[in-house]
């Protein structure tokens, strides 16, 4: 009796009025088909035909999108009704349509399985035999007609199904219904024992496993969850060998691949499985598994968080999984870990194929570059693909740590706002940056405290008055030291919606994962930029060095050629600086050089390139600048330096400058020629008594050749 009840629960086969109706309708239509009752439609046959059409429509509408995961009984019902519909069509429209069944039957095999396809073939064959071959001589014709149907159904259907499952199939799974749970087959009784939150947790995890099954099409997916005493037991699974899964298994993972994954909290991908008995422990007997992914269920592999479970995905095909599939399994493992941690989750995790594909591309691109701007572009691009929202922003902590910088505004770039400071006082970005906790709110317009996101000025410019639902996640940098781990916030990700549409728990989980991966990439990029900065900057003045000057000048000259723009090169020399060094010493001279560099930088645009060319000589590259603009910049630099004394150790020292300028392509057509012409102009400025500005174009032929 218990076996019968378990089987009934697994197949989803409750006795109902609907099942009785379908059975009665099927026999009635079969009777009419055998009596050729559809050749002349009357009220009775018309009613039966209408009920048949409504039944097929109802079943396809209810199960069509999830037909592969419904019970065998429901699949057989669909197959029987379709077989009867085919016989009616053959009777009404003629038997010339019979070859159509050779095409339709393999499709039924693919989507409904062999049991339903067998019912379809048997019913069609029975009807054909009774209707057209009711004598002994017609048996040969029966075999001639039915044999191709059997071959096409099971032969061609098997081949199509096998090829289909070997391909990485990605489908949208948002909103899919979850079928009967293979483990919790006493759901009615468990609803009384489990609280509402526990049921929601189980449904959420079950949805993640079903979703992973749809994406990877494996043989089995098994989730172990650690319980009391460190014992792991099977929490949920999906498998094509369901009867072979050891559902009651409880054990410790101390050795083999499982033990290594639990100990190191690192996922493994195996296409050569050794010691099968020890590593395929979830089967009750040997199954020819060829590919295997084992992933720890842990929120963060870097930190010392405990392993909460193990997620196993296997396949009977050789080399069925690669790094992309391994990453997908790891992402789902993190989702399950978050669900286990936050047991009050109330909504199924609904990661779509587009989102998972975006995650793969996202992590792949993050690992392919160390340039901060490219990384931020990848983050914004992924957020736009994954989230249904209207505004995306990224902020990074300023050098002082007391404010943030708005680095990027998504969708349409707002370069006029990017780079603006975001105050931390009374702003949500400041709140998240200082607490390190995420912030989410359904309708920010109803808040009284911390209503501003970026500060009044930026909020107005970004149109924050039209934003309702918001989600802000911190970008956390984790530094691991021998004796401790230090976590610090380096920025924030902001996501906003114009309509009041709260972010569900799945979206929060996605945002959290994106923030984690983004923080790692940004942190690595910042370190890289600091190292790179040391390589291309002058240690004394902080300006770019001679090596970078050569690279930058080549780059901007090429840009000038492409855009047909002018470029000016400015050479600056400190007048009589040797006398300063000889009189006051090189230490004081270095201080003055550093302060001169500051004044030069303060006279320039962001796009201009200030360089310490060597000794007491400086250079400035002015992109998109002709002769007139270069002369104005040179005059501004000259006045800033000479009009105010340099105070060093109580001494006031005045410095004057000699400046030479050349403009590309007016003064020269190559890089070396441009440097030479700017140097000639500088020499002429010194020759004229110093404290002068000279442009090469203003020199006479005699001055040039002298």
N, C-alpha and C positions, 0 to 999 in steps of 0.2 A: 504493500500500500504506500509506504514512504517513497519507494522508487518511482511509483506512478505519479505521486504528487510532485516530486522533484523534476521529473521529466516534463510534466505539464507546465510547471513554472518556467523551466528553461526554454521551452518552445513557445511560451506565451499563448497557450491553447485553452483559454477558458471557454466553457460551454455557455453559449449565449443565444438570444433570439436571432441575432444577426447571422451567426453560423448556421442555424437551422434554416433561415430564409434562403441563404446562398445554396445550401444543399438541395432544398426543394426546387429552387429556380433552375439549378443545373440539370436535375433529372427531368424537369418539365421541358426544357429546351432540347435536351438530348432526345426525348421522346418525339418532339415535333420534327427534329432533324431527321430521325430515322423514318418518320412517316412522310417526309418531304412536305412538311407543313408550311414551309416558307416560300413555296413557289407561287402560291396565291395567298397574299396577306389578308387575314381576316382580323376581327377584333381580338381574338385570343392570341394569335401569333404576333400581332402588332403589340399587344400589351407585354408579352414575354420579351420581345425584341427591345422594347423601351426599357424594361427593368434590367435587361442584360447590359444595355448601354450605360444606364445610370450606375450599375454596380461596378462596371469596369472603370468608369470615370471617377467614382468615389475611391476605389482602391488605388488608382494611379495618383490621384490628387493627394491622398493621405500618405502613401508610402513611396511615391515616385522618386523623390530626391534621396530617400534612404532605403530603397528597395533591397540593396545588398545586405542590410543589417537586420531586416525583419525576420521573424521566425519562419521555419520551413513550411509550416501549415499555411501561413499567409501567402507565401510564394506559390504554393501548389494551388491555392484558390485563384490567384491571378492567372496561372497557366491554364487551368481548366476553363475559366471564362473566356480567355483568348482563343483556346482551341475551339470552343463552341462558336465564337464569333467568326473564326476562319471557315468553319463548315457552313455557316449561314451564308457567308460571302460567296463560297464556291457554288452553293445551290442557287443563289439569286443571280450572280454575275457570270457564272459559267466556270467549267473546270480548267479553262485555259490559264486561270490564275494559280493553279496548283503549284507550279515551280516557285512561286513567291514564297511558299513555305520553306523551301530549301535555304532561303536567305534569312527568313525571320527566325527559324528555330535555333541557329547558332547564337543569335543575339539573346534569345531567352536563356540559353545555357550560360552565357557570360554573366548576365545580370540576376538570374533567378536560381542558378545552380542545377546540378544534375538531377535532383529529386523532382523539381518542378518540370524540368525538360522531359523527364521520363513520363510524367503524367500527361504532358502535352502530346508526346509521340504516341503513347498507348491509346489515348482518347481519339486522336485523329485516325490512327490505323484501324481502330475498332469501327468507327463510323464509315470509313471508306470500304472496309470489308463487307459490312452489312448492306450498304447501299448499292455497291457496284459489282461485288464479286461474291455472290451468294451461292455459287455452285463450285463443284470440284475443279472444273476446267479453269476457273478464274483464279486459282491459287497462285499460278505462275505470274499473272498480272498483278496480284497483290504484292508479291515479293518484288516485282519490277518497280512498283510505285513506292512501296514503303521503305525498301532498302536504302535508296538515296537520302530519304528523310532521316533515317537513323544515322547514316554515315555523316551527313552534313551537320546534324545536331550535335553528336558527341565527338566526332573527329575534328571537324572544322571549329566547333565551339571550344573544344579543349585547346586547340592551337592558338586561337584568338585570345582566349583567357590567359594562357601562359605568357604570350608576348606582351599582353597588356600589363600584367603584374610585374614584368621585368623592367618596365619603364618607370621613371620617377613621376608619378601622377600627382598633380597638385590641383586641389579643388577647394572652393570656398566652403567653409564648414560653419560659418556663423549661423546660429539659430538652429542647428541640427538637433533633432530629438535623440535622446539616448535610449537605446533598447534595453532589454532586460539584462541585469547584471549577472554574469556567469558565476560569481562567487556568492553574492548576497541574494540567493534564490528564495529567501524568506522575508522579502521586503516588507510585506504587510505587518509581520510580527515585529520586525526591527524598528518600524516607524513608532511603535509604542514604546520601545526601549530607548531609542536614541533621541536626543534633543534636536531641535530645529537646526542649530548651528552644525551639529555633527552630520546631519543629512546633507546639508548644503556643501559641507567640505567633501563628503564622499561623491556627491554629484559633480562637483567641480573637478576633482581628480579624475573621475571616470570620463568626463568630457575631454580632458587633456589626453588621456590614453586613446580614446576613440579618434580624436583628431590626429594624433601621431600615426595611428594605424591607417587612416585615410591617405596621409601624405606619403608614407614610406612603403605601404603594402608589404609588410613583413610576414613571416610565418607566425611569430608569437611576440607579444609584448607582455612582460611581467613586471609588476611593481612590488618590491619588498619594502616594508616599513618597519623601522626598529621600534620594539616595544620595551617593556620592563626587562631589566637585566641584560640589556644589549642584545636581545634575541630578535632576529629578523623573521617576519612572517609575510606571506603573500597577502597583499591588501586588495589588489585587483589585477585583472589580466584580460587580454583578448588573444585567441589562438585558433588556428585551423586544426590543431590537435587538442581541442579542449579537454577531451576525456583523459589525456595523458598528463595534464598539469596536476602536480601534487598540491592540491588546494589547502590541505591541512598542515603543510610543512612549516616547521619552526626550527631555526638553527642559528648558530654563530658563524660569522664569516671570518675565519682566521687564516685561511690559506687559499691558494689558487688565484685566479683573476679577481674573484669577488673580494677576497681578503686584501689584495693589493689596492683595489679601487677604494674600499672603505678606509684603509690606512692612509693612503696618499691623497684622497679626495680628488682624484684625477680620472677622467673618462678614458676608456681604452677601446680601440677598434681592432678586431681580429678577423682575418680572412684565412687563418691557418690555426684551427683549434686543436690543441693537444690536451691529453688527459680528459676526455669528454665526460667521464663519470663524475669527476670532481667539479667540472666547470659548467655542465648542463644539468645541474642538480634539481632544477624545477620540473623535470620530466620524470614520470614513473618508470619509463623504459626508454631505450635508445631511440633518438630521432636524428636523422642525417643532416644536422645543422652544419652549414658551411661558412656562414658569416655571422659575426656577433658584435654588438656594441653594448658595453656596460658603462653606465654613467652614475656617478654619485648624486644623490638627492641632497644637495647642500646649497645654501643661499650664496655663499662666496667662498671659492676654493682658496683664495689668498689668506683669508683670515682664519682664525682658529675655531670656527664654528663647527659643531658636531655634525657628523653624517647622519641624516635622518632616515635615509633609505637608499635603495639601489634600484635603478630602472634598467631593465634588460630588453634588448630588441634583437631578434635573430631572423635568419633567412636560410632556406634550403639551397639557395643559389650561391655559387662561388663568386666572390668579389661583388656582392650585392650592394655593399655600402662603401662610401668614401668619406673624405673629410667634411663634405657638405652635409651628409646625413648625420655624421657624428656631431656636428655643430647644432643641427636641428634637435637631436636627442638631448644635448646639453641644455639648450634653451628650455625645452619642455621640463627637464629635470628641475631647473631653477623655478619654473612656474609651480611645480608640485611642491617644492620646498617652501615657497612663499605661502601656498595654501595650507600646508601643514603648520606653519608658524602662525599664520593668521586664520585660525580655524573658524572664524565667523564669516568667511567669504560666502556670499549669497548668490553669486552669479557664476555660471559656467565660464571657464576660461575659453575665449573665442578667438584664438590666433588663426588668422586666415593664411592661405598659401602665399598670398601677396606679401603679408607681413613677414612670414618666415623667410621668404626669398629676399625681402628687403633687409632683414637682419643679417643674412649671409653676405650679401653685397656690402652691407654697412661695415661689418667686422673685417671683411676682406680689404676694403678700401682704407679703413683706419690703419691696418697693418702695412699698407703699401706706401705711406707717406709720413714724413715728420714735419711737414710744413703746416703751421698752425691754421692758416687761412683755408687750406684744402681740407683739413680735418673738420673745421667748423662748417664748411660747405657740405661735407658728407653727412654731418649730424642733422643739419637743417633739411637736407634732401630726404633723409630717412624719416624724420618726423612728419614731413609733408605727405609721404607715401602711406605711413602707418596710421596717422590720426586724422579723424574728421574734425578739423578745427580751422579757425580763421586767422590766428596770429601765433607765430613762433618767434621766440627771441632767445639769445644766448648772452649771458653776462659773465665776465671774468673779474676776479678780485683785483683791485688796483694795487700798486706797489706798496702803498701805505697800509692797506688792509682795512681802512676805515670807510671805503666806498667801493663800488663796482663800476666796471666799464661796460657799456652796451656794445658788444662786439658784432652782433649780427641780428638783423630783422628779417624774418623769412618771407616766403612768397615773393613780394616785390621789394628789392633792396631799398633801404633808406640810408644812403651814404651820408646824407646830411645829419642824421642822428647817430650813426655808428661812431663810436669813440667818445660819446658823451658820458659824463660821470653820473652814476646812480647813487644818490645818498642812501646810507643805511638807516638813518634816523626816520622812524615812522613810515617805512616802506616795507612791502612784503618781500622784496628781493633782499633787503637788509635783514629781515626777520629770519628768512631761510638761510642766508649766508652765515649769520651769527649763531643760530641754534643747530644747524646741520640737519634739521628735520624738514620733510617735505610739507607743502601746504596745498590743500585743495578746498575749493568752496563752490557750492552750487550756484549762488548768485551774489557776486561780489558787490553789486550795487546796494544791497541791503546791509552791508557791514558799516559799523560806526568807527571802530578802531582798526588801524592798519588797512585802510581802504585803498590807499595809493599803492601802486605796484612799483613804478620806477621813479616816483617823484612827480610833483604837479606838472612841471614843464614837459617832461617826456611823456607822461600820461596823456596830456592834451595833444601832443604831436602825433602820438601813436593811435589816437582815437579810443583810449581805454574806457571812455564813458559808454561805448557801445558794446563792451565785453561783459559777459555775465559769468559763465562758468570758467574757472581757472584752475590750473595745475602747475605747481612750481616744484621742481626737484633739484636738490643740491648736487653739484659735481664734487665728489669727495676724493681727495688724494690720500692714498694710504702708503706711508713709509714704514718699512719693516727694519727694525734694528735687532741686534742680537738678543736684547733683553726685553724689548717691548715693540708695540706697533703704535704709530702716531697717525691719527686721522685728522685731516684739515680740509675745509671747504675752499675750493679754488674758483667756484663760479656757480651759475644756476641755469637751468633750462626752464623756459616759460612756455606754456601752451594755453591758449585762450579761445573760447567760443562766444560768438555773438548771441546765440540763443541759450536759454537756460536748459542745458543738457548735461547733467552731472557726469563726471568721468567715472566709469565703473571700475571694479577692482582689477579686471583684466588689463584695462588701459593703464591703470596705476602701476601694475606689475611690469608692463612693457616699458613705461617711462623710467621706472627704476633701473631696469636692465640697460636701457640706452644710456642713462646717466652714468652708470657704473663703467661701461665700456668707454664712453666718451671721456670720462675723467682720467682713465688710464692713458688714453691717447694724447689728451691735452697735456697731461703732466709730463709724458715722455717728450712731447714737442717743446715744452718750455725748457726742459733740461737741454735738449738739442740746440735750441736757439741761444741759450746762455753760452754753451760751449762754442757754437759758431760765432757768437758775438765776440768772444775772447780772441778768436782766430782772425777776425777782420777789423778789430778796433785797436786803436792806440791806447796803451795802458795808462799813459800820463794824462791825456786830454779827453779820452772817451770818444773822440772822433774816429771816423773810419781811417784805416791805414793805407799805405801805398799799394799794397796787394789788392785790396778791394777797389781802390780808385781805378786801377787798370780794368778790372772786370766790369765795374759799373759804367765807366766811360764807353766801353765797347757795346754794352747793352743799350744804353740810351742813344748812342749814335745810330744803331740799327733801328731803334724805335723812331728816331727822327726821319730816317730814310723811308720807313713804311708809311708814316703819317704825313710826310712832307712838311715837317716842322723844323724850326731852328733850335740850336742848342748853344749855350755859351759856357766857356770855361774861364774861371777867374783864378789867377795866381796872386797870393798875398804874402808879403815879406815884412817882418818887423824891422823897422829902421833902427840901425845902431844897437841891435840887441846884444852883440858881442860885448859892447861897453857895459851893459847892465850885468851880464854874467861876470865880467872881470871885476866890476866895482862891488857888487853885492853877493856874489857867489852863485853857483849853479842851482843850489837848493831854492833860493829865492826866485831865480830865473824860471825854474820849473813851475813854481806857483803862478807866476805871471803868465806863462804859456797856457796853463790850464784855464785861467780866468779869461784870457783872450779867446780861447776856444769857445767858452760859454757865451761870450758876447757875439761871436760870429754865428753860432748856432741860433741864438735868439733873434738874429736879423733875417732868418731864412724861412721859407715855406717848408711844409712837411715833405714835399717831393724833392727838395734840393738835397744835394749830397755834400756835406762838409768833410774835408779830409786834412789830416796832418801829413803833409807831403814829405816832410823831413826837416829835422832841426827846428829853425824858427820860421819855416815856410809852410803856408797852408794853401789849400786849393778848394774850390767850390764848383761842383757841376750843377748848372742851371738848366734843367730840361724845359723844352717849349718856351725858350726865352731868346729874344733877339738882342741887338746891340743896345737899343734904348732901355729895355728892361734890365739888362746886365749892368749898365752904368748906374741906374737907380739903386740896385742892390748893393753895388760896390760902394756908393756914396753912403748908404745907410750903415754898412759895416764900418767904414772909415770913421764916421761920426761917433758911433757907439764906442769905439775903442779909444779915440783920442780926446773926446770931450770930458771924460771922467777919469780921474787918477786911479791907479791901482794901489790899494793900501795893503802893504805886506810888512809885518813886524813893526808897525808904527811908522813906516816910511811911505811917502806918497811918490809914486813913479808914473810919469806920463809916457805913453807909447804912441808913436805915429806909424802909419802903414804906407807902403808902396804897393800899388795894385796894377796888374796887367791883365787884359781881357782879350779873348779871341772868340769869334762866333762861327759856328758851323752852319751851313757850308759856305758862308760868305768869305771867311778868312782862310779856310782850308777845307780840303775835300777828303782827308783821311785823319785817323786818330793821331798818328805820330806828327803829322803836319800841324794839327790843331794845338798839340802840346808845345810844339816848337814856336808857333806864332804867339801863343799866350806868354811863353817865356821871354820872347823878344820884346813884347809890350811891357813886361815887368822890368826887364833890364833898362828899357828906355825911361820908365818912371823913376828908377833910381838915378839914372844918368841926369835927369832934369832937376835933381836936387832933393829927391825923396819926398815922401808925404804927398804923392801925386797918384792920379788914376789915369791910365792910358789904355785906349782900345787900339788894337792892331790896325783897324781900318782908318784911324786918324794919323797914322805915321806916313811920312813922306818917303819916297823911294830912297833918298839919301840916308834917312834914319834907319830904314830897314836893312840896307846893305852895309851900313857902317859897323 
